[in-house]
């Protein structure tokens, strides 16, 4: 029976591949004639994104696919077919002469270190002293400022807040369905940190504006005393004894670490679907029947559900910005190397950046100002400029030029496009000018990013793939099997493309301050019953969800997503702002104004008011 199924599958795929290639030849004369370029390549407009194809799999179909994909037949026939259908073999038909760039580090410009009128601490004080959003009518997330007001006024102490959080964490685990945002927490650890913070407030010797603020970290980070499982069932068999740098800095700032958050297994997907026994699928607080996005899934869910105003995630293909967007909160991916990744599992060394997920842009700025600095234990970002926040609180956006490639921008659902176009007009009304730009070779950049991140992950996880194959989720096995199709030549060619794409961006940022895109082309997808048992593999969705994300990961530029509206189904929609390397300050300045565009914030259907 199994042999018959394999033969049938081979026949179907062969027929489909033949029909596809015949169609291509009929339009181009050969399967690759339209792609092959000889001599120096000239940059062309990006054009509309290319459609991709892959089966949406779950249950028995996913099991069969994973089994076949990891056989000789799968490696020789099935996966090469998927490579062609999703254009992942594009690099093989291109002739690129630029030297490869394996790490997207860019030297700081000469103007980066200029003195600003206000120090970051002055700007942060201005942000925390500003009138609270709670003064607006309707719902608003409780942010850092709200916690500080309670502590400074004596209305609540960090210890009282910690007790509330513990009660809420217990409730999360018992609810139907369980939220599954925080997957490891320890009551004693939470209370120890909270009591120490309470004492500091009593003695008026707080450590920073994060003192007493609840935070969580993605399970990809080492956090004492939790298991460093990274979304798996086989890693982190012993409690961790050493903190990652970001965890250490948060402790030194006085934050209360309430636990580690759920994540897509090994960061290999963008839905947050993780059905294994230690994690289960986290629920979107805006609609628990929908995914949170991933891979920093639990971090976004925890912030949107009110469990904490700050969470830390990692972003190799949108893994901070996608869940932040799906869950209606703010997500910042720093410049590559801006925030230390020491103590984080190095799944992909050239695409991953660290960043906060927060209730507001002001909160993101506060966390960024504390975490962003060189770390001698981390090899990247050692020569970064000082993190400053010039003009962040300026009353308008006069003088800023916002770049938009409208062809690229419009490659999204109608509801998403409508909300994002209105948000751009709002920024224009505040004095910014919109400049039409062309983002060249976006299809090449998309494919090159996939090659880089999957090749690096497959390389790092090769021992795990051999030793713990049957303990991995089915989707992870499928993704890593696909990663095995890329060759050394593919990887080098992809990094040659990185050199080109980074040069294009340098030219674009010489004329504009930032680039605007929708955050994600769609809203959060629905969770199906089969997803809870076996997970799901939907390459078409993964590719689509990363459409506006990959440029930042591939080149190392920073990106910020800010919610700007909701779909008719009540699911959040966000706009993305990207800037040149090390210029997070302009993102945060624009982000503050974007928040003003949203006339109201809808309350998530799952929300815990810790300060009530």
N, C-alpha and C positions, 0 to 999 in steps of 0.2 A: 504493500500500500504506500509506504513512504517513498519507494523508488518510483512508483507511478506518479505521485504528486510532484516529485522533483522533475521527472521527464515532462510533465504537463507544464510546469512552471518554466522550464527551459524553452519549450516550444512557444509559449506566450511571449516571453521576453525576447526571444529571437525574432519573432514576427513583428513585435512592436518596434524593436531596434531597427529592423530592416525598413519598415514603413517610415520611421522617423528620418533615417539617413537618406532614403529615396526622396523624401519631401525636401530635405535640405539641399540635396544635389540638384533637384529640379529648379530650386530658386537661386542657387549660387554657382552651379556648375561643378562643385565638389563640396565635400563635407566641411572642409576647412578653408576654402578659398577666401571667404569673406573675412576670416580672422587673421590669416597669415600676413605679416607685414615685414618687409625687408628694409634694412637700413635704419637710420634714426627715425623714431616714431614721433609723429606730430600729435599733440594733444587735441582731442576732439570733444565735442559736447557730450555730456553723459547720456542724454536720451532717456526714454522711459525705462524703468527697470525690467529686466528680462524675467519672463515667467519661468517658474521652476516646477518640477513634477516629482512627486514621490508618494507612495501609498500612505494613507493614514491608517496606522496599525494599532491594534490592541488585542488583548486576549490571546486566543489560540493562533490567530494570524500573526501576531507579533512574535510569539514563541517560535513558530515555524520559520519566519523571516530571519530571526537571530540565529537559529540553528543552521539554516542554509547559508547565510552570509559568512559564517565562520567555517565553511567547508571549502574544499578546492573548487567546487562548482561556483560557490558564492564569490570567491576571490577572483575567479577567471571570467565569469559571465555576469552574475547578478550585480555586484558592486560596480564593475566598469560601466554597465548599462546605466545605473543610477548616476555615476559620475558624468556621463555624457548628457543625460536628461537634465541635470542641474548645472551644466556648463562648468563643472569643476575641473575639467581637463583643458580649460581655456588657455592657461599659461603655456601649455605645450606647443601651441600654435603661434606664439608671439615671439618676436625677436627683440629682446630688450638689451641695450648696451650699457645702461647705467650700472655702476658698482652697487652691490647689494647693501642695504642697511638692515642689520640684524637686530639692533636695539634702537627704538625711536627716541633717543635722547637728543635734545637740541640745546645748544648753549644759550644762556640768557642774553637778551639784547642789551646794548649799552645803556638804554634808558630805563631798564627794569629796576635798578637800584637807586633811582633818584629819590631824594627825600620828599616825603609827602607832608601836607599841612598837619595832618593828625596821625598819631601812632595807631597801630591796630587796637591797642587797649582802649584808646579814646573812642574809636569808632564802635567797638563792642559795647562800651558804656552807653554811648548814644543809642545803640540799638535796644539795649535792655531797659533804658530809661524811657523809651518812646511809648506813646499811648498804646495800650494793649488792643489787639484785634477783638478781644472779648467785649470792648465797648460798642462794637457793631451789633446790630440786631441779628438774632439767629445764632446758629451753631458756629463754634470755632474750636479748633484743636487746642489742647492745653500744651503750651510750649515752655521753653526754658524760662522765659520771663515770668510766666504764671507761677512756676515753682519757686522762683526767687522771691516773688512778692509774698507768697505764703510763708516762706522761711524767715524773711526779714521782718515781716509784720508780727510773727509769732502765731499766726493763725494755725499753722501746722509745722511739725518738725520732720526732718528726714526719717526719723524712726517711725513716726505715725504713717508717713507715706509708704515706707517699706512694708509695714503691716498690711496696708491696703493692697499693695501690689501682690504680696504673697496670697492674700485672699482671692484676688482676681486670677492669679495663675492657677490656683486650685480649681476655680470655677471654669476656666478655659479648658482644663483637662476633662471636666465632667460634662461640658455642654454637648449638645447634639446639633450638628456634628462638632467635634472638637476643633478649636481654632488651630492648634498645632503650630503656633508662631515660635514659642520658646520650647525647645526640646530638652534642655538640661538646665535645671536651676536648683539652688541649695538655700533653704531658709536660713540656716545659720550664717552662711557667707553674706547673704543680703543684709541681715540684721547687724552683723559686725561692721560693715561699711557704713550703714545708716547711722548707727550709734556714734561712730567716730565723727561723722559729719555733724550730727546733732551737737556734739560737744564743741566742735569748732564754731558753730553758729552761736552757741551760748557764750563762748569766750571771745567772739568777734575776731576770729583769726582764720577765716575761710581761705581755701587754697586758690580758688579761681571761680569764675561764674558757672562752672560745671559742678561745683561742690554740692553734693546732695541730689544731683540730677540723675534719674534712672536712665541707664543705657543698656543695650545688649549688643553682642558681637556675633557675626556669622560664624557658624561652626567651623569654617575654614581657618579661623585664627586659633592659636593656642591661648587658652584662658585657664588659669589655675582656679579650681581643682577639677575642671571638667574634662571629659574625654574628647580628644581631638579626632572626631570621626569623619569630618568633612562629608557628611551626608551618607556615609556607608555603614555597613554592619561589621566590617572587618578591620577598619583602622581604629586607632585610639583605644586599644584594649586596656590600657592603664590610665588613671587620672593624670592630667598634665601637671608638671612641676615647674614649668617656666612660662611666663607670659610672653605673647607677641609684643612687639614694640608699641603698637597702638593700645593694647590692653594696659600695658605698663603706664603709658602717658595718661590714659583716662583715670587710672588709680591715683596717679600723682596729682591730678587735677581735682581729686575728691569725688569723682562720679561714683554712683552706686551701680555696679554691674549686676543686673538682675538675672543673668544667665546667658546661654548661647542659643542662637536662633537657627531655625530650620533652613535647609538649603536643598537645591536640586543636587542629586548625587554627583559628587566630584565636579560640580559646576558644568555639567555637560548639556544642559538644556535651558530653555527660556520660559517654560511654563511653571516650574516649581513642583512638578509632579514627581513625588518620591514615595512610592508605596511600601518601602521596606519597614521592618518591624520597629526600628528605633525612631522613625521619623513620621511616616504617614504624610498625607497631602495637606499642606496648610491652606486655610480658607481665606478668600478675599473678604475683608470686613465690609465692603460695600455690597457684596452679594456672595454668601458662602457657597453658592452653587457654581461659582466661577473661580478660575485660577488666580493666584497672586502675581504670576510672572516669576521669572527666576534669572539667575540662580540664587540671588540673595532674597529668597522668598519670605522666610520667616522674619527677616529684619523689617521689610516693608509692612508686613501684616501686623507686627508688634506696634509699630509707630501709628499706623492707621487705626488700630483698635484701641489706642490710648494707653497701652501698657507702659510705654516709655516715649519721650519726645525725640530721642536720638538712638540711632542704630548704626552700626558700621558694617559695610559690605565690601565686596570686591567686584570688579567690573572688567571682564575680558572680552565680552561681546554684547554689552548692555546690561550686565548682571546687577548693577545698582539702579540704572535708569529705567529698565523695563519694569521691574516690580514696583518701583516708586510710582511710575506712571499708571500702571494698572490699579494700584491701591490709592491713588489720589493724594500722594504726598510728594515732598521735594527730594530729589536725588542728585548728588554732585559726584561726578567722576573727575578726580584731580588729574592734572598733567601727569604723564608717565613718570614715576619716581618722586612725585611731590610729597606723598605720604608714604611712610615706610611700610614695606610688605614683609619685613622680617618677622618670622614666626607664623607666616601664612604658608600653606602648602603651595609650592611653586609649580602649579599645574601648567601654566604657560608663561614663560619668562619675558616675552616681548610684547604681550597684548594687555596684561592685567594691571589695572590701577586700583587704588584703595579710595574709598570715599564714604561720606555720611549720607544716611537717609533720615530726614527730619520732618517735623511738622511745618516748618516755614523756612524761607530763604534766610531770615535773620539767624535762626538756629544753625543752619548749615554754615553760615559765615563764622559763627562763634566756634563751632567744632573744627572747622577748617583752620582757623587762626591758631588753635592749640596743637593740632596734629601735624601741620605742614612745616616740616623742617628736615634738614639732612640727618641721616642716621648712619653712624659709622659701621653698624652691623648690616646695612643694606647697600648693595653695590651701586644702585641707581639713584640719581637725584642728589649726589653729593655736592655738586657745584650749582645747585639751584639758587635763584635769587631769594631774598627775604620775602616771606608772604606778607603782603600789605593789602590794604583795602581803600585805596584812594578814591574819592568821589562817590563812595558807596551810598552815602546818604544825601547826595545831591537832589535838589527838588525836581529835576527834570532830566531828560536824556539829550539835551541839546548838544550838537557836535558829534554825536555817535552815528556811525554808518553801519547799517544792518544789511548784510549780504543775504540774498535769497536766490536760489536757483529754482525758478517756479516750476519747471518741468519735473525736477526731482521732488520738490515740495508737494506737488499735487498727486503723487503716487500713493494715495491713501483712501480710506473710506470717506464717503461724502460727509458724514457727521463730523469726523475728525478734521477734514479740510475746512469745513465751515467755521468751527470753533477756532482753529489755528489762524485762519485768515483774519478773523475779527480781532484776535490777540495782536497780530502784527499791526493792524490799523490803530489799535490802542497805543502801541509803542510809538507809532508815527505821531499821534496826537500829543505826545509828551516831548516832541522836538527832535526825535531821531529821524534820520532819512533812510529810506529803503533803497538799496542799490542792487540791481539785478546782476548776478554773477553766474558763471558757468563752472560747474564742478566736473572736470574732465575725468574720463575713464573710471567711472564709478563701478561699472560691472567688473572691470579688471581688479579694482580695489576690493570689491566684495569677495571675489573668488580668492584673491591673494590672502585676505584676512582668514578665510576658512582654512586655507592650506596651512598658514602659520599656526593658528591656534590648535587645530586638530593634530598637526604633526608634532607640535611641542607636547601636547597632552599625551598623545600616544607614546612618545619617547619616554616621558617621565613615568607613565603608568604601565610600561611594558612588563615590569616584574609583577605588578598587581594583576594585569591581564592574564598572565600565565598561571599565577598561583591562586588567585581569588576569582577567576572567571565566573564560576557558578554562584558566587555570593553577590555579584554585581546585579543591578537592575537590568532588565532586558534592553531598555533604551540606551543605557551606557554601553552595553556590549555592542549594540548596533552602531553607535557613534564611533567607538574606537575601532571597530572593524572597517568602517569607511575611512578612518584616518590612516589605516595601514595601506591604503591604495596610493597615497602620495609618495613620490620619490624624492631623493636628494635634489634632483634637477628641478622638480616642482617647487621645492622649498627655496632654493637659491633664486629661481626666477621670480617667485612671489616677493622675496626681499629686494630684488631689483625693482619690482613695481613699487615697493614701499618708498624707495628713493625718489621715484618720479612723483608719486602722490604727495609726499611731503614737500617737494619743490613747488608743485602746483599750489599747495596751501600757503606756502610762504609768499607766493606772488599774490594770491587772493587777499591775504591779511595785510598786504602793503596798501590795499585800497579800501578795506572795510575793517571794522572793529570786531565783528562777529559774524557767524553764519546761523541762520534760523532754519529749522525744519520742524515738522511734527515730531513728537517723541516716538510714537509707534503708529503704524498705519491703521490700526484697528483697536478695539477695546478687548478687555480680558475674555478669553474663551471659556466656554462652559465645561464643567467637570462631568464626566459620564461615569456610570457605575463601574464599567470595566476598568477605568483608570485607577480606581481604588485598589484593585486586585493585582493587575499586571503592569500598570503604568501605560504609557502611550508613546508612540513614535510618529511624529508628524513633521517631517523635514521641511515641507512647504511652509508650515506655520513658523518653524524656527527661522528659516531664511527670511520670511516676510517680517517677523517681529524685530529682526536685527537690521532691517534696511537702513534706518537712519542712525543706527548705533555704531556700525562697523568702522566708519571713517575715523572716529575718535580713538578707538582701540588700535587700529592699524597704524595710525600716525602718532599717537600719544598726546593729541590735543585734549584739553579739558572740555567737559560738557555738563550742562545743568538742565534738568527737566523740572518744569513747574506746572501744576494743574491749572487748566484754563477753562474747563467746562465739563459737561456730562452728556452722555448719549441719552436718547429717549428712554433707554432701559435703565438709566441711572448710574451707568458705569463711567469712571473718570476718563478724561481726555487731557493730554498734556502737550506743551510746546517745548522744544529743545533749543538751547542756545549753546553754540560752540565758539571758542575763541582760540587765539594763538597760544602756543606753549607758554606756561607760567602766568597767564593773564586771567586767572580765576576771578580777580577783582571785578573785571568788566561783566563777567557772567552774573555775579552776585548783585551788582548794581542794576542790571537789566531785570534780573529775577525779582528784585523788590518791587519794581514797577509792574511786572507781570501779575504779581499777586493782587494788585489793585484792580486789575481788569475783571477778575472773577467777583461778581457782585455778591455772591453768597457761597458758602461752603456747605455742602450737604452732609448731614450726619451719617456716618456709616451705620449699617444695620447691626453690626457688632461693635460696640464702643463702651469702654470702661473709663469712667471719670474718676481717676485716682485722687483728685483733689476735692471731690465732693464731700 
